[in-house]
Amino acid sequence: MTKWKCSVCGYIYDGDNPPDKCPKCGAPKEKFEKLPDDKAQLIERSRLTNALHQKLYSLLDEASVVCDKGIADNLDPTCMDIFKKMKDCSRNIQQMIKAEIQGHIGKGKWG
């Protein structure tokens, strides 16, 4: 499918022709540029991985909430150790995900 990029805000539109106006910023149709096939294919191929990164990030938020409850419960030192380690791990992986997504955006693997 053809992909069009709004030159004003970067919105990516999928379709045979660009929309009459940008759904995000309202720019007119003339502000859309047709993406070359290689860039369009890169975006299409990257959408699954980007969605998986977003899902994992959300799941790690949920894990962090569980860890906070376990830490607050404070049953014993070994339980606390597990919850604290998982909370740190979740935070580290989330930072890695953000860096990866930033890299994807910089390489045109987003849209």
C-alpha positions in Angstrom: 0.0 0.0 0.0 1.2 3.5 -0.8 2.3 5.6 2.1 2.2 9.4 2.3 4.0 11.6 4.8 2.8 15.0 5.9 5.7 17.4 5.5 4.3 19.6 8.3 3.9 17.1 11.2 5.3 13.8 9.9 2.0 11.9 10.0 2.1 8.8 7.9 -1.1 8.0 5.8 -1.7 4.7 4.1 -3.8 4.9 0.9 -3.7 5.2 -2.8 -3.9 9.0 -2.6 -3.2 11.4 0.3 -6.1 12.6 2.3 -7.7 16.0 1.6 -6.2 17.3 4.9 -3.8 15.8 7.5 -5.8 14.0 10.2 -3.2 15.3 12.8 -2.4 18.9 11.9 -5.0 19.8 9.2 -2.3 20.6 6.6 -3.7 20.5 3.0 -3.3 17.5 0.6 -0.4 19.3 -1.2 1.7 19.0 2.0 1.8 15.2 1.6 4.8 13.5 0.0 4.6 10.0 -1.4 7.2 7.8 0.3 9.5 5.8 -1.9 8.8 2.1 -1.9 11.9 1.2 0.2 10.9 3.6 3.0 7.3 2.5 2.9 8.3 -1.1 3.1 10.6 -0.3 6.1 7.7 1.4 7.9 5.3 -1.5 7.2 7.8 -4.1 8.3 8.7 -2.2 11.5 5.1 -1.8 12.7 4.8 -5.2 14.3 8.0 -4.8 16.3 7.1 -1.2 17.3 3.7 -2.4 18.6 5.4 -5.3 20.5 7.8 -2.8 22.1 4.8 -0.6 23.2 3.0 -3.7 24.6 6.1 -4.8 26.5 6.6 -1.3 27.9 3.0 -1.4 29.2 3.4 -4.8 30.7 6.5 -3.7 32.5 4.5 -0.8 34.0 2.1 -3.4 35.3 5.0 -5.4 36.7 6.3 -2.3 38.5 2.9 -1.8 40.2 3.0 -5.4 41.4 6.5 -4.9 42.7 5.4 -1.8 44.6 2.7 -3.8 46.3 5.2 -6.5 47.2 7.6 -4.0 48.5 4.9 -2.3 50.6 3.8 -5.7 51.9 7.4 -6.3 53.2 6.8 -10.0 54.1 10.5 -10.9 54.4 13.9 -9.9 53.0 14.0 -12.5 50.2 10.6 -11.4 48.9 11.7 -7.8 49.1 14.8 -8.6 47.2 12.8 -10.2 44.3 10.4 -7.3 44.1 13.2 -4.7 44.2 15.2 -6.5 41.5 12.2 -6.9 39.3 11.4 -3.2 39.7 14.9 -2.2 38.7 14.9 -4.7 35.8 11.6 -3.3 34.6 12.9 0.3 34.7 16.1 -0.7 32.8 14.2 -2.6 30.1 11.8 0.3 29.7 14.7 2.7 29.1 16.1 0.3 26.6 12.8 0.2 24.8 12.6 4.0 24.7 16.1 4.1 23.2 15.2 1.5 20.6 12.1 3.3 19.6 14.0 6.5 19.3 16.5 4.7 17.1 13.6 3.4 15.0 12.2 6.9 14.6 15.6 8.2 13.5 16.0 5.4 10.9 12.5 5.9 9.5 11.2 2.7 11.0 8.1 4.4 12.5 4.8 5.6 11.1 
